């Protein structure tokens, strides 16, 4: 992937600015609100302009419009990577693998364990009284 320079980014932004009507509308709104705010400031003394709520509303609206235009001009955000989902799937697959391996191991151990024949009863030793011949 080639590194984009600032001039390339500026060219892309200008092209998009020329084509995108929504960006133009936001910039137009911002310019109008800033003009209205500056006219309002010019008609009032400094102490009253600082307390003017309509002035603040117009400046806030202009700033919001500029922010929206800048967001539209910016690059597309990358899609989320869903790392959490991948981790859950890997953990689940690991758990299933452990269970399967344990069951197979238990099955082979049970197959190898053949029950030993019961011990033979002890043979009685010859009685010395009966063997007197």
ZIKAUR-V779918 format. One record per helix or strand. SS is the DSSP state (H for helix, E for strand). FROM is the first residue (numbers start at 1). TO is the last residue. If there is no record, write none. Layout:
SS;FROM;TO + SS;FROM;TO
This chain:
H;6;19 + H;21;43 + H;46;50 + H;53;73 + H;83;112
